[in-house]
Amino acid sequence: MSRIGNLLKQNLNNFILNNEPFKSPEEILSDPNFKYMNKDEFQNIYNQYVNDFNNKDIEKIKDEENDFRKKLDELVVFSSNIHRILTQNEFDKMTKRWKGKNEKPIKEWYKIYYEELHKQPGWSMEIRNNNSNISYTVYKSPNKRKHLIKRLYGKTGDPEKDKNIIDNELKNAKSSKHVHNSFPLKENRKFFLHSVHNPDTYFMDIMFTGRFGYLICINANTRYLYAEVLNGRFKFGEGLRYGSRVVRSSENFINTFESLLNKGFKPKLLVADDEGCFHSQTTLAFYRKHNIQFQGVPRLKKGVYPKFMSKRYEKTEPLHSSLGIVDRVIRTLRDMAYNAEIDVIQPQEMKRLVELYNNSPHATLSYYAGEQVSPLMAQRDPVLEKFIMRRICQENFNVKAQDGYEIPIGEIVKVYNDFDKFDKRRSMIQPGNYYVSDYRRGLYEITNYDTNETQELPRARIQPIEYK
């Protein structure tokens, strides 16, 4: 090799060692020292430079990627120890300057982090085989049992055989003994209004059973129920597992909601309480993308105390009448599971319970329709849904027409002081002076004279003051 060739090779090696950008033949030959060197010798040296440069890049990428993965594994262990998972934004900021970050999309790196974290001890749980015998016996009502037996049994195709099967099941259902569960309600219900909403309005809440969380969505008019597990799903080890932490994260909620949308869920308005994942900025953007409106519910003050007492005693909760429908359906699901001798409701069991609920006659729907109507029937028949809505509106009109329902704007009222068994209620009425300031959507707006604080309450919780 000539003297010029040795000089060129040395310079090119220095370029590689100093991590300088790749040099083209034109850039190298622009140097007067190499302008007139032998073309064949130049080509051989340059080819070796290209090969060394490419090999160095590959090793560099591998080293950086390995370095990123090593730090990622350390982050997984750290997150597991502090029992907290980073959000996508927090992960982006944490790994912003890590070498090797650009070798994969950041969402792919986050997915690896998310899955590896759930492989840590205590971050996931196995599910048992579904051996539960869920059938019409989850209901104690003879009417519901009879309807479900006729709908679910006798599918052999032979009419005589089908009749025998149904008759036997009906006989077994009648012979089974259950203690009738009842509780007298002492409150005055004459001013209570029934809920009626625009079509495709759904009430939403989260139901927990064991370490499983379920997103519960129920149609405000048809009572048709959707339930989907919120726990993240992971495939590793021996089959499918469910995450046992961060169940109420926005990411889990959005993934679960998308699963419902893929199953035919088409809400226009969602009504829910102040659960964080229901109205985070990420979730609200998701709603806008799918043309869905979100509406929070009025909050009810509980355990209101006079000014001289500490505010730490006071608290608020969603108004029961606003979310009563979803509260009742969650209680119904728990009762059904109890009757089926199920402790923690697992995903396949929940699917079966929801199927039974949607196919059985609903007392409220049947009352207004004048015949046996299930949530599934009302969901599939818009005409039936509107008929039931008209009947409810008519009954609400009759309730409002009762003497004493209407309270004029400006009327001074006393407000019932709600409480629970853990409160030490000192007064049956809320301390302070209140007057009616507005009426909308079936609720009275009550304003405190002194603080100008407002509450939205049903007629049953307020009463005009009668001076004696």
C-alpha positions, 0 to 999 in steps of 0.5 A: 500500500502506498504512503497516500493509501496508508494516510487515507486509511488512518484518516478514515479509521479516525473518523469512525473512532471519533463517531463522525458522520459518514463520509462520501467519496466526493467529500474525501477526494475534495482533500488535496492530499487524496485528489490524485491517488490511484483509483483502484487503491482508493476504492479498496480502502473506501470499501473497507471503510464502509464495511467498518462503519456499518459494523460499528453502527450495528454494534452501537445500536445493539449496545444502546438498545441493551443499555435501554432495556437494562434501565427499563428492567430496573424501572420495572423493579422500582415501580413494583417496589413502590406499587405504582405504575407510570403513565405514558407521559411520565414514562416518556419524560423518565426515558427522554434522554436514555440511549437507545430510546429511538430504536423502537416506538415509545409506545412499544417500549411502554407496552414492554414496561407495562407487561413486564411490570405485571409479571412481577409478584403480586401484580397479576392473578390467575383465574380458576376454571369456570365451574359455576352453575349459573342458571335461572336459579339466580332469581328468586322471582317465580315470574323471572324463573318461568320466563327464563326456563321457557326461553333457555330450555327445550331446544331439541327440536322435538315439541313433545320432548321440549314440553317435557323438559320445560315442565320438569324445570318448572316443577323443580323451580316451584319445589325449591324453597327460598326465604323471601327477602323484603324490607319496608321503606318508611320514607314518603315516596309520593313526590318521587319522579321516575327517570326518563332520558333521551335515547342512547343515554347510559348511566356508568359506574365501576363495580368491584368484586374481589380484585376484579373491577367491571365497567357497568353501563346501563341504558337509562330507558331500556335498562339494557346492561353492558359489563366489561372487565377493567383489569388489563389482560396479559398472556404469559406463563400458563395462559391468560392473566388479569392485572390486579392493580391500576384497575381504574386508570384512564388507559384501562378505562379507554381500552375497556370502553373500546371493547364495548364499542366493538360489541355494539355499544353506541352511547350518545350521553354518559352520566356518571359520578366523579370517578377520575378515569371517567373525566380525565383529559385523556378520556374527555378527548376520547369521548370527543373523538367518538361524539359522546357527551359526558355529564356529571351528576349533582352532589348531595351534602351529607352530615352538614354541621353548623359553622362553629364545627370543623368542616372535616366532618362534612362530605358529599356524594353523588345524588342517589336519585341520579345514579339509582338505576346503576346502583340497583343493577349492581345490587341485582348482579351481587344478589344473582351471584349470591344465589349462584353461590359465587363469591368473586365474580370472574369475567365469564361468570359476569358475562353469563349474569349479564345475559340472564339479566338482559333476557329476564322481564324487568319489573319497571319496564313491564309495569309501564309497557303493560306486558312482560318486557325484558331489557333486550326487547326494549333495546331492540324496539325503539317504538317500545322504548318511546312508548315506555318513555311516554308512560313515565312522562305521564306518571311524572306529570301526575306526580308534579300535579299533586298538591304540595309538589310545586314550590315557588321560586324564592320560597324559604325551605328546610333541607333534609340533612342526609347521613349514614351510619358512620355519621354523628348527625346533630340535626335532622335538617341542614343548619342554615337558611335556604330558599328555592332559586331555580327548578330544572330537570326535575330538581330544585336548586336550593341556595344558602342565604349566607354563603350563596352555596347551591344544591340540586335536590329532589322535591322529597328532600326539601319542605316549605317552612311553616311558621306557627 
